[in-house]
Each structure stands twice: as structure tokens, then as C-alpha cells.
């Protein structure tokens, strides 16, 4: 009976966890994905024990250890770093003496809106100048769906303004498509 239940939980938990971590929806979602992976690997251990499959048992015992590291990394360490950045941003908003801050890690995936408010690109990465640490340009994704058919371009930082609800530029969609390629 228990092994039958585990036999259903194991693949379902593994598939759900894989979707949660692959979607890259943020620190806590990824961390909870590892929690679900742990449930799945423990269920696979029950199945392995009940069916005498030592290879399945050993691989999932190892995966349980890996998943526990993932939980610590994403729900422990990374969540603490994210909370610290959020606190710094809140302090910067409350204190007029310092500029309002933005955590650089939050740039990835942000929409870049053009002159008319329509999304012209999505920020993929920020490139900083090693001499002074300032952001030089964004690598942005233009077009496509979920990475298929997209093109990557350089958007000079001087053409970007940062707002609470995202990034803005004075570019039109045609201007964004005409930017230099990211690989250049």
C-alpha cells in the first residue's frame, strides 16, 4: 500500500519540482522546487526499497543529499541575501540622503518598455565596466517566445531609466531590433 502511494508521489513530485526549478521564477520558488524534489527522491527510495532496486535506492539517496543542499542554498543562503537586498532598497527609499537602490540580480527578466509604454525588450544580463563598476549596457532579448526566435542585443545603459515597475528606454520596437548584436 505505502509503496503504491510512493509509486505515484515519486514521478509526480519529480516532474513538478523539475518544472519549478526550470521555470526560474525566483529564489523561493526554486527553493521550494528542491523541497518537492526531496519529497520525490524519498518516495523513490520507498519504491526502491519495496522493489529491491538497489540502483534506484542509491541514486535517490544521493539525490536526497543534493536536494538538501539545494534547499539550504535557495531557501537559506540565497533567500537571506535577497532579504538583505530588499531591506537595503527599502532603507534607500525611506532615506532621501542616499539614492534609491536596485539589486542588480533583479534586472534579469525585467521588461524594458519603450516610448509608448509597450515592451520592446526583456533584460537578460547587465554588463559592468571592470574599471569603475558601473553598468555599461544591458543584453536584451527582442522578439521570440521563451527563447525561441529571440535575438540578443546590446542596450546602452545611458538609454535606460529604472523605475519601480521596470525599465524604460526612449527606443521604439524598431530601434530595439536595430541595436548591435550582443555577440559583437
Number of C-alpha atoms within 10 A of each C-alpha: 6 10 17 12 12 23 18 14 19 22 16 16 22 21 15 15 24 16 13 20 19 11 12 13 11 15 20 18 17 24 26 18 28 28 21 23 30 26 21 27 28 20 25 27 25 22 23 21 14 14 12 11 12 12 10 17 21 13 14 22 17 11 17 22 13 14 22 16 15 21 23 15 17 23 19 15 14 17 17 14 13 18 12 12 18 15 12 16 17 14 15 16 14 12 11 9 8 10 12 16 15 17 11 11 11 14 19 15 17 18 20 27 22 20 13 13 12 13 18 24 30 21 23 16 19 19 15 14 10 9 6 8 9 12 15 16 20 24 22 28 27 22 18 10 9 7 11 8 10 14 15 23 24 23 25 16 18 10 12 18 13 14 10 7 8 15 19 23 23 16 20 18 18 9 11 23 18 11 16 13 14 15 8 6
